[in-house]
Amino acid sequence: MNSQEIKALDSKYTVQSYGRCDVVIDHGKGAKLWTPEGKEYIDFTSGIGVNSLGYGCDKWISAITEQASKLGHISNLFYSEPYAKLSQTLCERSGMSRVFFANGGGEANEGMIKCARKYSFDKYGEGRSTIVTLYQSFHGRTVTTLSATGQDVFHNYFFPFTEGFRYAKANDIASLNSQLGDDVCAVMIELIQGEGGVLPLDKAYVLELAAICKDNDILLLVDEVQTGVGRTGSLFCFQQYGISPDAVSFAKGIAGGLPMGGVMFGAKTADVLTPGTHATTFGGNPVAAAAANCVLEVMDDAFLASVNEKGDYIRETVSGWNIPCVTRVKGMGLMVGIAVEGISPKAVLAKCVEKGLLVLTAGSDTVRLLPPLTITREEIDTGLEILKDALTH
């Protein structure tokens, strides 16, 4: 099918809940994508941080193919090897204790929220169920995770939202303390607020927040749906902040392109979710788990070091352009935000698409770059030239 035929099918039969770019993607290799007609794009999006190993990775394809031919699905009523091995690897490399597997980020965060409330109920009884999150946060699109999200733009239409959330200002301990109380069971944060504008939290703030949580038996929940699995230059971003969270959610890049997410639990929370208290049909699916095992095998220390090097190179290059509309370059690893003024991020995105580059936006003023972690220096340079042209013309 050609692009026009595919778009016609979408228009007629698919719910129109996405503001899609006017681009149809047919296939990819590395960090390059092509339309059915053969137009080439450099991809600085990786499926919104999902395609961590890029496109057409032979090792990833082999892992999926081999597992699919052996066992595609069995449900969590039985044991299977891929998820068990994945649990071991995640715990050993993160320092966490146990893992629950889900299908995506919103579901993972739901599980983390449920665990926090059950932990507090089991220990303290009713009335201690409030979770404090941060303004500019984003935690998902279910009714509960929308309520947890600290952005008013998402608090509409779907009333009534789940109760039990309050919001504090990022990097402001006084604001955090003002929202704490005897009814609080947890604080949930993103270490880099992705959808909010690629906004890293200050390390000193995070360390003080963690200490407050520990002293008051308030669980520290870290949403690593976007920052996790190598994106920021360590396997998980919290490892660069020197904290030990009570629970950490993950998704996006874990299976390199297949739907998967989950929650890693620390010592305090490892045994909170008991049989019958939480479940999901497809969680730990053998094919997705085999893909995730492949992803983690690739992400050794040398690989993660290369992510940092590439991210530093992008930020240094863009900062060196001295383009008037660029006010700030931010982020960690290959999670890059470019704040702009005098031009909208969506206008920059449109110019990039026209010239053969796919980028993202975040917040009201930021162009967001989440390229495949395997992107080459040549692909980076090609994409940056297009981005520079889009920012200056």
C-alpha positions in Angstrom: 0.0 0.0 0.0 1.2 3.6 -0.6 1.1 6.4 2.0 -2.2 7.8 0.8 -4.0 4.5 1.0 -2.7 3.9 4.5 -3.8 7.3 5.7 -7.2 6.8 4.1 -7.7 3.6 6.1 -6.6 5.4 9.3 -9.0 8.2 8.7 -12.0 5.9 8.1 -11.4 3.2 10.6 -9.1 4.4 13.4 -10.1 6.6 16.4 -8.7 10.0 15.7 -7.2 10.6 19.1 -3.6 11.2 17.9 -2.2 14.4 16.3 -0.1 12.4 13.9 2.7 13.8 11.7 1.9 13.6 8.0 4.4 10.7 7.6 3.8 7.0 6.9 6.6 4.7 8.0 7.2 1.4 6.2 10.5 0.1 7.5 13.7 1.0 9.2 17.4 0.1 9.8 19.6 1.5 12.5 18.4 5.0 13.1 16.9 5.5 9.6 13.3 5.1 8.5 11.7 5.0 5.1 8.2 5.7 3.8 6.5 3.3 1.4 7.6 5.6 -1.4 11.2 5.5 -0.3 11.7 8.9 1.4 14.4 8.6 4.1 14.3 10.1 7.6 16.8 10.2 10.4 14.9 9.2 13.6 15.5 11.2 16.7 12.4 9.8 18.3 12.8 5.9 18.5 9.1 5.5 19.0 9.1 7.9 21.9 12.1 6.3 23.5 11.0 2.7 22.8 13.3 1.4 20.0 16.4 1.4 22.2 18.4 -0.8 19.8 17.2 1.0 16.7 15.6 -0.8 13.8 16.4 -4.2 12.3 18.8 -5.3 15.1 19.8 -8.8 14.1 20.3 -10.1 17.6 16.9 -8.7 18.8 15.1 -10.2 15.8 16.8 -13.6 16.5 15.7 -13.5 20.1 12.1 -12.8 19.2 12.0 -15.3 16.4 13.5 -18.1 18.5 11.1 -17.5 21.4 8.0 -17.1 19.2 8.7 -20.5 17.6 9.0 -22.1 21.0 6.3 -20.4 23.1 4.4 -17.2 22.4 2.2 -16.9 25.5 1.3 -19.0 28.5 -0.1 -16.6 31.1 1.0 -16.0 34.7 -0.7 -19.1 36.0 2.4 -21.0 34.9 6.2 -20.4 35.0 8.4 -19.8 32.0 12.1 -19.1 31.6 12.3 -15.7 29.8 10.6 -13.6 32.5 12.4 -15.4 35.3 15.8 -14.7 33.8 14.7 -11.1 33.1 13.7 -10.7 36.8 17.1 -11.9 37.9 19.0 -9.6 35.6 16.9 -6.5 36.5 17.3 -7.1 40.2 21.0 -7.9 40.1 21.8 -4.8 38.0 19.6 -2.4 39.8 19.9 -3.5 43.4 16.2 -4.0 43.7 14.5 -7.1 45.2 11.6 -8.2 43.0 9.9 -7.4 39.7 6.3 -7.3 38.5 5.8 -7.2 34.8 3.1 -5.2 33.0 2.5 -4.0 29.4 3.4 -0.3 29.4 4.2 2.7 31.5 0.7 3.7 32.7 0.0 0.2 33.9 3.3 0.0 35.6 2.7 3.2 37.5 -0.8 2.0 38.4 0.9 -1.1 40.0 3.4 1.1 41.8 0.6 3.3 43.2 -1.4 0.2 44.3 1.6 -1.2 46.1 2.3 2.0 48.0 -1.3 2.2 49.2 -1.4 -1.5 50.2 2.0 -1.2 52.1 0.6 1.7 54.1 -2.8 0.0 54.7 -1.1 -3.2 55.9 1.1 -1.3 58.3 -1.0 1.7 59.4 -4.6 0.9 58.4 -7.0 3.3 56.6 -6.4 7.0 56.1 -2.8 7.0 54.9 -3.2 6.8 51.2 -2.3 10.2 49.7 0.6 10.3 47.2 2.5 13.5 46.5 3.7 14.1 43.0 5.4 17.1 41.3 4.0 19.8 39.1 5.0 19.3 35.4 5.0 15.5 36.0 3.5 13.0 33.7 2.6 9.5 34.9 0.2 8.0 32.3 -3.2 8.2 30.7 -5.4 6.0 32.9 -7.8 7.8 35.1 -5.6 7.3 38.2 -2.3 8.1 36.5 -3.8 11.2 35.0 -4.8 12.3 38.5 -1.2 11.6 39.6 0.1 13.8 36.7 0.8 17.3 37.9 -0.4 19.2 34.9 -3.8 20.9 34.8 -4.1 20.4 31.0 -4.6 16.7 31.6 -7.3 17.2 34.4 -10.3 17.5 32.2 -13.1 15.5 30.6 -12.8 12.3 32.5 -14.3 13.2 35.9 -14.3 12.1 38.6 -10.6 11.5 38.8 -9.1 9.1 41.4 -8.7 10.9 44.7 -5.6 10.9 46.9 -3.0 13.0 45.1 -1.4 16.3 45.9 1.3 18.2 44.1 4.5 20.0 45.1 7.0 22.2 43.1 10.0 20.4 41.8 13.4 21.3 43.4 11.6 23.0 46.3 11.8 21.2 49.7 9.6 23.8 51.4 6.8 23.0 48.8 7.3 19.3 49.4 7.0 19.7 53.1 3.9 21.7 52.8 2.1 18.8 51.1 3.3 16.1 53.5 1.1 15.0 56.4 -0.2 12.0 58.4 -2.2 10.9 55.3 0.7 10.6 53.0 2.0 7.1 52.1 4.4 7.9 49.2 6.1 10.5 47.0 6.3 9.7 43.3 8.8 11.5 41.1 10.4 11.5 37.6 14.1 12.2 37.9 13.8 13.9 34.6 10.4 15.3 33.8 10.1 14.2 30.2 6.7 15.3 29.0 7.0 18.3 31.2 9.9 19.7 29.2 13.0 17.4 29.8 13.6 18.9 33.2 16.2 17.1 35.4 15.7 17.3 39.2 18.6 18.7 41.2 20.6 16.0 42.9 20.7 17.8 46.3 16.9 18.1 46.2 16.5 14.4 45.4 18.8 13.4 48.2 17.0 15.5 50.7 13.6 14.3 49.5 14.8 10.7 49.9 16.0 11.3 53.4 12.6 12.9 54.4 10.8 9.8 53.0 13.0 7.4 54.8 12.7 9.3 58.2 8.9 9.2 57.9 8.3 5.8 56.4 7.0 7.4 53.3 7.7 5.3 50.2 9.9 6.8 47.5 8.5 5.9 44.1 10.5 6.7 41.0 8.8 6.7 37.6 11.5 5.6 35.1 9.2 4.8 32.2 11.1 7.2 30.0 14.4 7.6 31.8 15.1 3.9 32.4 16.8 1.1 30.5 19.9 3.0 29.4 18.3 6.2 28.1 20.1 8.5 30.5 23.5 6.8 30.3 23.1 4.3 33.2 20.8 1.3 33.3 18.4 3.3 35.5 18.6 7.1 36.1 18.2 6.7 39.9 21.6 5.0 39.9 23.2 8.4 39.0 21.4 10.1 41.9 22.7 7.9 44.6 19.3 6.9 46.0 17.6 3.6 46.9 13.9 3.9 45.9 11.2 1.7 47.3 9.8 1.1 43.9 10.8 2.0 40.3 8.6 1.7 37.2 10.0 1.1 33.8 8.6 0.5 30.2 9.4 2.1 26.8 12.9 0.8 25.9 12.9 -2.4 28.0 11.9 -4.7 25.1 13.4 -2.7 22.3 10.1 -2.2 20.5 7.6 -4.7 21.9 5.0 -3.7 24.5 6.4 -4.2 28.0 6.6 -2.5 31.3 6.9 -3.3 35.0 7.8 -2.3 38.5 10.9 -3.2 40.5 10.4 -3.3 44.2 12.9 -2.7 47.0 13.2 -4.6 50.3 10.3 -2.7 52.0 7.9 -3.4 49.2 9.1 -6.7 47.8 6.3 -8.8 49.5 3.4 -6.3 49.5 1.6 -7.6 46.4 0.3 -11.0 47.4 -1.7 -13.5 45.3 -4.9 -11.9 44.0 -4.0 -8.3 44.8 -2.5 -7.4 41.4 -2.3 -9.1 38.0 -2.3 -8.7 34.3 -2.8 -11.2 31.5 0.1 -10.3 29.2 2.7 -9.3 31.8 6.0 -11.1 31.4 4.9 -12.4 28.0 7.7 -14.9 26.8 8.4 -13.1 23.5 8.6 -9.6 25.1 10.7 -11.0 27.9 13.1 -12.6 25.4 13.4 -9.3 23.6 14.1 -7.6 27.0 16.8 -10.1 27.9 18.4 -9.3 24.6 18.3 -5.6 25.2 19.8 -5.9 28.7 22.6 -8.2 27.3 23.5 -5.5 24.8 23.5 -2.8 27.4 26.9 -3.5 29.1 29.1 -0.8 30.7 30.8 0.1 27.3 27.4 0.5 25.7 26.1 2.8 28.5 29.3 4.8 28.3 28.7 5.3 24.6 25.2 6.6 25.4 26.7 9.3 27.6 29.3 10.2 25.0 26.7 10.6 22.2 24.4 12.6 24.5 27.2 15.0 25.5 28.2 15.4 21.9 24.6 16.4 20.9 24.3 18.9 23.7 27.7 20.4 23.2 27.1 20.7 19.4 23.7 22.4 19.8 25.0 24.7 22.5 27.9 25.6 20.3 25.6 26.9 17.5 24.7 30.0 19.5 21.4 30.2 17.7 19.3 33.1 19.2 16.1 31.1 19.5 17.8 28.3 21.5 17.7 29.3 25.2 18.8 26.1 26.9 20.0 22.6 26.1 19.3 20.1 28.9 18.9 16.4 29.7 21.1 13.4 30.4 22.4 10.7 28.1 20.4 10.4 25.0 17.4 12.2 26.5 17.9 15.7 25.2 15.8 18.8 25.5 16.3 22.0 23.5 14.3 25.0 24.9 13.4 27.5 22.2 11.7 31.0 22.2 10.3 33.0 19.3 9.4 29.8 17.5 7.1 27.0 18.6 8.5 23.5 19.1 5.7 22.2 16.8 6.9 24.5 14.1 10.5 23.2 14.5 9.1 19.7 14.3 7.3 20.4 11.1 10.4 21.9 9.5 12.4 18.9 10.5 9.9 16.5 9.1 9.9 18.4 5.8 13.7 18.1 5.6 14.0 14.5 6.6 14.3 14.4 10.4 11.9 13.1 13.0 11.9 14.9 16.4 9.5 15.2 19.4 8.3 18.1 21.5 7.8 18.4 25.3 6.1 21.0 27.5 5.4 24.3 25.9 8.9 25.3 24.7 11.0 22.3 24.2 12.2 20.2 21.2 12.9 16.7 22.6 15.4 14.2 21.1 15.2 10.5 22.0 17.2 8.8 19.3 17.9 5.0 19.3 20.7 4.3 21.8 22.6 2.6 18.9 22.6 5.7 16.7 25.9 6.3 14.9 27.9 9.5 14.9 27.2 9.8 11.2 23.5 9.6 11.8 23.7 12.1 14.6 25.6 14.6 12.4 23.2 14.2 9.6 20.2 14.8 11.9 21.8 17.7 13.6 22.5 19.5 10.3 18.8 19.2 9.5 17.9 20.4 13.0 20.2 23.4 12.7 18.7 24.4 9.4 15.2 24.1 10.9 16.1 26.4 13.8 17.7 29.0 11.6 15.4 29.2 8.6 
